[in-house]
Amino acid sequence: MREKYSFLLSFLSAVLAIFILNSCTTASFPYKQEFNTGNGGFTFVNTAQTNKWFYGNAAGNPPNAIYISNTNGGTNAYNIAGASTAHAYVDIAIPAGTNTTILSFDWRASGEGSEDYLRVWLVPTSFTPAAGTSITAGAGRIKVGNDFNIQSTWKTYINSNLNLSSFAGTNMRLVFEWKNNNNGGSQPPAAVDNISLGNCFIPTPMPASSVSPTTAILNWAAPSLAPLGGYEYYYNTTNVQPTSGTNPTGTSGLVSVNLSQLSQNTTYYWWVRSVCSPADKSLWISGGSFTTPSCNITSPVVTLSDITHNSASIRWPQSNHADAFQIRYRPVGSPSWTVTNVPIAQPPATMNIFNLTNLLPATFYETEIAAVCNATIGGYSHQEFSTRCDPFPPNVIISNITSTSALIEWSPVSTNSTYVMRWREVGTTTWNPVTLPVPPANTFTLTGLDVNKTYEVQIANKCNGETTLNPYSNPKVFTTERVCETPPSGLTITQLFPTSAAIQWDPFPGATYVLRYRKVGIPSWTEISSSVNNLVLTGLTELTKYEMMVVNVCNGITGNYTPPYYFTTPTVIYCKMKGESSAGEHISKVTLKPVGKKTMENESGASAYTDYTGVPKTFIEMIQGSTDNEIIIEKKWTGNTYNEGIAVWIDFNRNGEFDINERIFTSSPNSDNSVSGKFNVPADAFVSMTDYKYVVMRVAMSRGDIPVNCTDFKNGEVEDYKVVIQKKQVVNLLDQNEVLIYPNPVKTLLYIKNISRKANYKLYSVSGQFISGGIILDNKIDLSKLINSVYVISIEDNGNIIQKKFIKE
């Protein structure tokens, strides 16, 4: 009968195990199990084993856990003589992308060395452990940690670097395996509680700091993956560890928290955990303990240092027997204190330091410090000190500037200071010191200055009773007024061309001016009167060095001239111009037939721009005043024939610009192979007296448009040529010996003898440049405005012409 009952009991146990195995559900991630309401969905594989897994409240365990028992869960004990291998497992769904996680659980297992132990496995759900058979590594099965045994008290296992990437996106089976042999061992066997698997990592506690009788700071380091919900902390005086359901003392979004209202001379225990979400929190991790000291409110010993005009440093010994210190200070005689509370200094600091700021300069202060414990304020210390005068340089203002003096003003003014000024002419090295009036006076008239000179002034103060002078102010610069006799300042050239220069200088009220200039090396000056402070010199010679001076004239009295200002006229430079491409068309030939001179013909290939001014065979000679000179432009295309526009210029006045009146030929866009036209040479065109002084002819061809000077275009070509213009041959000259000019050299008036009343003249430079002309009145010409040089005068009388040279000095 007993055998039948035993068989029936075994059969029902097997059926129940199969039912439980088949009814296993999959838990979600993150996973937490504290066994508060049953076995947490665990499957126990105990069939035919002497020592089996059970869920319950066996003595020695927390209320509710899973554990090994040989008394059907009545005790957490095992039959040492009965060999067993039993398993408890739960399936957990691991999200895709899961990598590093943290696994923790509480455990207890004494057992026997390497024979009786608890093991933990991670296996695929396709693997089901079998009672009586140990799990081995391989085929996706991973052992966690070492063998768990030889511990008769509860421990917490934490693995914060558990890699579950091999199970990501699938279900994983967490297995607790108990194995014991049939020979020896120690009670109790395995017990497991408070299982946690997730990626809410625990923080790392650090020692508490700033511990005073009633305050402390708890500190911890964030885990590698900081929690989104910050942290929860918990502390008590009983060293009872919180559970997952324990309400925290408080929360913090930082890695520290300030505790207050603690009890003095008391030991506190504390824990911290990460909050990844309201439903996902890490384990509580212990931060150890700290002990608050006893309170001491004895008055501190205080020293003062680093006293300035607006600050002072207060120092007193470090002490952890007070919560804080209260500091108060005020000007002596003031009815109210400025009060502030400061925390105690923390080791390794040996001194408390507090800086008083925003103090008033040159003021007598008193300051007091007291220790504070549990809101009780101890006795105050007492010190007095005086701030220095304000060392910062005053603001300097200069006004009432005359030709020889200036009014100096400075502010703010401190009544407990003396002030010193120094001044000098800008550019010199020696300062002139001046002791200024005693405050509250703050002005001084600086006299004995020179006219139209630039000076700089600095002012510094010195605190009464001190020998050190405070820093000087930044230099304040001013210039004394000019007088009419003073040479004008600012003489300069604003524009300079080969034959002209624009001049300007600083004006002087009520003055007119005289500017004189000459070629360097010529003994006499050309003088020009002006009512304004600018004018334009014309008739200058290219590449020539000049000097000039200017002077004020006030009420008919001439002042002093400026020092010589030297300048050199530049040579002619022409603007750049080209076609971007000449691949489709180009100028194939340029022919110029000047009247009275040989024809120039130049055949050429394609080029965006070509400068022929240095090619002798392309030089062009023309006669001043000639008419009906002919130019012929021939075109050539590669492939398609396009309409081409033509423009030709000659810089007749050699000013470096192709003016609109110097455009000698244009041709609207057409597809003619050749275009031509005639033009005249102006009677006052520049005459080339030297080989390097010539004018330029520019020929431009552009597809679809007439070229614009100094402007590049897309398709076509530009060519430059050298043109030498000569004076027209003189015929029917007057008798050179009959017509006389005198004096020679001449200063002002040039007299001409033996001419009629209808005679007129033209003046040229020796380089051939036309200067002026007109009718000869009363047989004389006023040459006072000419600069000193050599000139050619051409006199025409009744169709006859003579030319003579003279010197202007």
Secondary structure, 3 states (H helix, E strand, C coil): CHHHHHHHHHHHHHHHHHHHHHCCCEECCCEEECCCCCCCCCEEECCCCCCEEEEECCCCCCCCEEEEECCCCCCCCCCCCCCEEEEEEEEEECCCCCCEEEEEEEEEECEECCCEEEEEEEEECCCCCCCCCCCCCECCEEEEEEEECCEEEEEEEEEEEEECHHHCCCEEEEEEEEEECCCCCECCCCEEEEEEEECCCCCEEEEEECCCCCCEEEEEECCCCCCCCCEEEEEECCCCCCCCCCCCCEEECCCEEEECCCCCCCEEEEEEEEEEECCEECCCEEEEEEECCCCCCCCCCCEEECCCCCCEEEEEECCCCCCEEEEEEEECCCCCCEEEEEECCCCCCCEEEEEECCCCCCCEEEEEEEEEECCEECCCCCEEEECCCCCCCCEEEEECCCCCCEEEEEECCCCCEEEEEEEEECCCCCCEEEECCCCCCCEEEECCCCCCCEEEEEEEEEECCCCCCCCCCCCEEEECCCCCCCCCCCCEEEEECCCCEEEECCCCCCCEEEEEEEECCCCCCEEEEECCCEEEECCCCCCCEEEEEEEEEECCEECCCCCCEEEECCCCCCCCCCEEECCCEEEEEEEEECCCCCCEEEECCCCCEEECCCCHHHCEEEECCCCCEEEEEEEEECCCCCCEEEEEEECCCCCCCCCHHHEEEEEEEECCCEEEEEECCCCCCCCCCCCCCCEEEEEEEEECCCCCCCCCEEEEEEEEEEEEEECCCCCCCCCCCCCEEECCCECCEEEEECCCCCCEEEEEECCCCEEEEEECECCEEECCCCCCEEEEEEEEECCEEEEEEEEEC
